[in-house]
């Protein structure tokens, strides 16, 4: 077991780092859409990120019920956070 744990230590460390980085992005996106609905390009511009990456994160928030589509602005939907019950 010890040898197995040691052999996977680097993989586990990379996975933990990726999770931390993803959580930072999720938090930043949540902050952007908490008070005002925004499109993916608007979020990407403010966060200085690629729109494809932002879309992937917004899609995950939508999939897990944390964000939803609001009005449509041109070709893009605006996204906002789902209001949480107190």
Buried (B, 14 or more C-beta within 10 A) or exposed (E): EEEEEEEEEEEEEEEEEEEEEEEEBBEBBBEBBEEEBBBBBBBBEBBEBEBEEBBEBBEBBBEEEBBBEBEEEEEBBBBBBEEEEE
